[in-house]
C-alpha cells in the first residue's frame, strides 16, 4: 500500500469509527475515544516517517541530479527536478505517475507563453536572463526548456546582427551570456540546439581560443567580449546569464 493510500485509509477508517461510535454508551464511548487518540498518534508518527523518508530521497535525488547534469543528460535532469518539486509539494504518487522525460525539442509556440518583452526576429523570439551568481551551460539549457524554449541558435550573420542589436540595447555591458552551441568532444563539430551544425561564428581569434578548440573541456560557447564569442567549459565563473529562444512552428 502506498503512502497516499495509507493516509487515506487511516482518515476514512477514523471517520467510520467515529460515526458508528457517536451513539455508544459511556463505557464504550470511552474505548472509542481512546482508539481515536491512538489513531491520532499513529497518524502523526506516520506523517513524521513519511517526511523523514522524503527528505532522504530528495537528498539522494539531488545527488543524482548533479551527476546527470555533469553528463549532459537534459531529459534526465528535467525529470529529476520535476519529481523533486512534486515530492516537496507532497504529491509523491502524482509525481511518479505523471513525470515523463522531456524532449530536447521545445513545444510549439502556441503551447507556451512567450515572456513579456521578448525580442522578435522572423520566426523566433529572444530573451536575456541574468543571474547574480555564475550559471552553467547545462543549468541555463534546463531553464530555457522549462520555459518551453531552448538556448539560442545563431545560424547566420543576419540573425546575429539582429540579436546583437537587441543585446546592446538590453544587456549589462560586457555581460558574458551562454549561447546554445555545444559539442561532445574535441573531435566532434559544434551543433546548435535546433540541430544545425555551427557554420557562422564570432569566436575571438587568438592563440588561447585555438588551444581551447583542441581541448575536450571547452565544449560550449558563450558571448564574451563585445561582438565576439568564446569557447568555454560547462561552468565558467564569468558567465552569469543566458539567451533563450522560442521558435514559431
C-alpha positions in Angstrom: 0.0 0.0 0.0 1.4 3.4 -1.0 1.8 6.3 1.4 -1.1 8.2 0.0 -3.3 5.2 0.2 -2.3 4.5 3.8 -3.2 8.0 4.9 -6.5 7.9 3.0 -7.3 4.6 4.6 -6.5 5.9 8.1 -8.6 9.0 7.7 -11.6 7.2 6.2 -11.4 4.5 8.9 -11.3 7.1 11.6 -14.4 8.8 10.2 -16.2 5.5 10.0 -15.4 4.6 13.6 -16.5 8.0 14.9 -19.7 7.8 13.0 -20.6 4.4 14.5 -19.4 5.4 17.9 -21.4 8.6 18.3 -24.4 6.8 20.0 -22.3 4.4 22.2 -22.9 4.1 25.9 -20.4 5.9 28.2 -18.1 2.9 28.8 -18.0 2.1 25.1 -17.6 5.7 24.2 -14.5 5.8 26.4 -13.0 3.0 24.5 -13.8 4.7 21.2 -12.1 7.9 22.5 -9.0 6.0 23.4 -9.0 4.5 19.9 -9.3 7.9 18.4 -6.4 9.2 20.5 -4.3 6.2 19.5 -5.1 6.7 15.8 -4.2 10.4 16.0 -0.8 9.4 17.5 -0.3 6.8 14.7 -1.2 9.3 12.0 1.3 11.9 13.4 4.0 9.2 13.6 3.3 8.0 10.1 3.5 11.6 8.8 6.8 12.1 10.5 8.2 8.9 9.0 6.9 9.9 5.5 8.5 13.4 5.9 11.8 11.8 7.0 11.8 9.4 4.1 11.0 12.2 1.6 13.9 14.2 3.0 16.3 11.2 2.5 15.0 10.6 -1.1 15.3 14.3 -2.0 18.9 14.3 -0.8 19.7 11.2 -3.0 17.8 12.7 -6.0 19.8 16.0 -5.7 23.0 13.9 -5.9 21.7 12.1 -9.0 20.6 15.5 -10.5 24.2 16.8 -10.1 25.5 13.6 -11.8 23.2 13.6 -14.8 23.7 17.3 -15.2 27.5 16.8 -15.4 26.9 14.1 -18.0 24.8 16.4 -20.1 21.5 14.4 -19.8 19.0 17.2 -20.2 15.9 14.9 -20.2 17.1 13.2 -17.0 17.9 16.4 -15.2 14.5 17.9 -16.0 12.6 14.8 -15.0 14.5 14.5 -11.7 14.0 18.2 -10.9 10.2 18.0 -11.5 10.0 14.9 -9.4 11.8 16.6 -6.5 9.4 19.6 -6.8 6.5 17.2 -6.7 7.8 15.4 -3.6 8.3 18.8 -1.9 4.7 19.6 -2.6 3.7 16.4 -1.0 2.5 14.7 -4.2 4.7 11.6 -4.3 2.3 9.4 -6.2 1.3 12.1 -8.7 4.9 12.8 -9.4 5.7 9.1 -10.1 2.7 8.7 -12.4 3.0 11.9 -14.4 6.6 12.8 -14.8 7.8 11.9 -18.3 11.2 12.6 -19.9 11.2 16.0 -21.6 12.2 16.1 -25.2 15.1 18.5 -26.0 12.8 19.9 -28.7 10.6 22.6 -27.2 6.9 22.8 -27.5 5.3 24.7 -30.4 5.0 28.5 -29.9 1.2 28.1 -29.5 1.7 25.8 -26.5 4.0 28.1 -24.5 3.8 31.6 -23.1 6.4 33.9 -24.6 7.8 36.1 -21.8 6.8 39.7 -21.9 9.5 41.9 -23.5 10.9 39.1 -25.7 12.5 40.3 -28.9 11.1 39.0 -32.2 13.2 38.1 -35.2 11.4 36.5 -38.1 10.2 33.1 -36.7 11.9 33.4 -33.4 11.7 35.3 -30.1 14.8 36.0 -27.9 15.2 37.0 -24.3 18.1 37.6 -22.0 18.2 36.1 -18.5 20.8 37.1 -15.9 21.8 35.7 -12.6 23.6 37.1 -9.5 26.0 34.2 -9.5 27.7 32.2 -12.3 25.4 29.7 -14.0 26.5 26.7 -16.0 25.6 26.0 -19.6 23.5 22.9 -18.5 21.6 24.8 -15.9 20.9 27.5 -18.5 19.7 25.0 -21.0 17.4 23.4 -18.5 15.9 26.7 -17.5 15.1 27.6 -21.2 13.5 24.2 -21.7 11.4 24.7 -18.6 10.0 27.8 -20.2 9.2 26.0 -23.4 12.3 27.2 -25.4 15.9 26.4 -25.7 19.3 28.2 -25.7 19.6 30.4 -28.7 20.8 29.2 -32.1 22.7 31.7 -34.3 22.9 30.1 -37.7 23.6 33.2 -39.8 25.3 36.6 -39.7 21.9 38.3 -40.4 20.4 36.6 -37.3 23.5 37.5 -35.2 23.3 41.2 -36.3 19.7 41.4 -35.2 20.4 39.5 -31.9 23.5 41.7 -31.2 21.5 44.9 -31.7 19.0 43.6 -29.1 21.8 42.6 -26.8 23.4 46.1 -27.0 20.0 47.7 -26.1 19.3 45.4 -23.2 22.2 43.6 -21.7 24.6 44.7 -19.0 27.8 46.0 -20.6 30.3 43.1 -21.2 28.0 40.6 -19.7 29.0 37.0 -20.7 26.0 35.0 -21.8 25.5 31.4 -22.8 24.6 30.6 -26.4 23.3 27.2 -27.4 26.2 25.8 -29.4 27.9 22.7 -27.9 29.9 19.6 -28.9 30.5 16.1 -27.5 34.3 16.3 -27.6 37.2 18.0 -29.3 36.9 15.7 -32.3 33.2 16.5 -32.9 31.7 19.5 -34.5 29.6 22.1 -32.6 25.9 22.0 -33.1 23.1 24.4 -32.2 20.1 23.2 -30.2 17.9 23.2 -33.3 20.2 20.5 -34.8 22.1 22.7 -37.3 25.9 22.4 -37.4 27.9 25.5 -36.4 28.9 27.3 -39.6 28.7 31.1 -38.9 30.6 32.1 -35.7 32.2 35.0 -34.0 34.9 33.3 -31.9 37.6 35.7 -30.8 40.7 35.0 -32.9 43.7 34.5 -30.6 46.0 31.6 -29.5 44.1 31.0 -26.3 40.9 30.2 -28.3 42.8 28.0 -30.7 44.1 26.0 -27.7 40.6 25.7 -26.3 39.3 24.4 -29.6 41.7 21.4 -29.2 40.8 20.8 -25.6 37.9 18.5 -24.8 37.0 20.5 -21.7 35.9 23.5 -23.8 32.8 22.1 -25.5 30.4 25.1 -25.1 30.2 28.6 -26.5 29.2 31.9 -24.8 29.0 35.5 -25.8 32.2 37.1 -24.5 33.7 40.5 -25.2 31.9 42.9 -27.5 30.5 41.2 -30.6 32.7 38.1 -30.0 32.2 34.5 -28.7 34.5 32.2 -26.7 34.9 28.5 -26.1 34.0 27.7 -22.5 33.9 24.8 -20.1 30.4 23.9 -18.9 30.8 26.0 -15.8 32.6 29.4 -16.2 33.0 32.0 -13.5 32.4 34.9 -15.9 29.1 33.6 -17.4 26.2 34.9 -15.3 23.4 34.8 -17.9 22.0 33.2 -21.0 19.8 33.8 -24.0 16.7 31.7 -24.6 14.9 31.3 -28.0 11.4 30.3 -28.9 10.7 29.4 -32.5 7.3 29.6 -34.3 6.2 26.3 -35.9 
